[in-house]
Amino acid sequence: MDCTNGMNDAAEINSSVSKLSPVQTLTPKQMALVSDIVKFCDVHRHDDHAVLVIEGDAGTGKSLVLNTAFTTIQMESRQNRGSPLYGTQNILLVNHPEMIKLYRNISATVPALRRKDYERPTSFINTMHKSGGREDIVFVDEAHLLLTRSDPYNRFRQNNQLEEIMKLARIVVIVFDPRQTLKFKGYWDQDRLDALLGSIPREVVSLTDQFRVRARPDVMAWVRNFCDGKLTALPAKQDFDFRIYDDAETMYQDICRKNRQYGLCRILSTYDYPYTLNGQDHFIEAGRFRLRWDRTQPGHPLPWAEREDSVDEVGSVYTVQGFDLNYAGVILGPSVGYDPKNGCITLDPSRYEDGAAFAGRDHMKDAEAAKRHVMFNAIFVLMTRGIRGLYLYAADPALRIRLRELCNTRH
């Protein structure tokens, strides 16, 4: 079924380029943070090492602040001869193919930016090691996706990407959210970051205001509780559209209707259905619902969420991480269950189809706990995409029944 009609009317409003562009109007708190980042770079520009960490939940505007600060510094470097940052060599890295596509699209709209200002971490590390060079300031978006072990398949042969980046820059500014770590080969938590940074001069700043999910605090509290394994009473009814479904096909049809009205409404799923990178279509089936997984199109100028045809696909955590949707319909696959006796969410890693996520368990102290951490992180990413609404369908019968019970007692 084709559900793409009506998307063009909302294209400009929904454009991720416009949402992440440094010409956006920032809140006073965000503007102050951008100033703090620029000041930090100015103060430490002659130091051998310094690190600034930007923390915050999904949807708090971390990438917007980072890119605005980066653009400001590139303007100082290239256009302001009187600036102490004039002539500095700087770059922004992101280990996410959809995000780097977005950043490079943005660079075409801002005179102070160049396409080459944005790069993947591995490419940057390998290029700099060959040239023997060193950057002045390196910005890293989604630093929780940096590799924490060697990955020869992707041409990274050192032990930790952030460690290598710090060797290749005087100042490093990173966005870090341990709730968004998705793979063992890039497994981060606060202790690991603290151990790596050690005695290096650093500052930590936090963003707390939620800009994506336009809901009362009880919605984000419910999502956090769910991703901590606790199933609590549903949030109160409000303008944010939170729905529970017994049928995935009905949820999909509602998402299609919302897409025709608002655009940027998509079906997403946990990685509980087979998928291989062999060029063939792979389908998610749940009752009478049947829709193919997202298809990679490296040459397409738009990220997956903004392609008109992607409403007829099911997005994964890898195609939507870092992006906004208006409405997100999330399928909680068979790996996500419910324990009625203890009243808690259960996870079954054996039913999680993302085998690459668990590769490299040899350096894990508690591999089973780490698996559950990664799986809950993926759910958190999926549940925090929607600006206007979140729709949920659970494949597991016990979880589906309990969610319906909670829905029936909702106020």
Secondary structure, DSSP 8 states (H G I E B T S, - for coil): ----TT-GGGHHHH-HHHHH-TTS---HHHHHHHHHHHHHHHHTTTSS-EEEEEEE-TTSSHHHHHHHHHHHHHHHHHH-TTSTTTT--EEEEES-HHHHHHHHHHHTT-TT--GGGEE-HHHHHHHHHHHT--EEEEEEETGGGS-SS-BGGGTB-SS-HHHHHHHTEEEEEEEE-GGG---GGG---HHHHHHHHTTS-EEEEEE----SS-S-HHHHHHHHHHTTTB--------SSEEEEES-HHHHHHHHHHHHHHHS-EEEEE-S-S---SSSS--EEEETTEEEEB----TT-SS-GGG-GGGGGSEE-HHHHTT--EEEEEEEE-TTEEEETTTTEEEE-GGG---GGGG--GGG-SSHHHHHHHHHHHHHHHHHT-EEEEEEEEESSHHHHHHHHHHHHT--
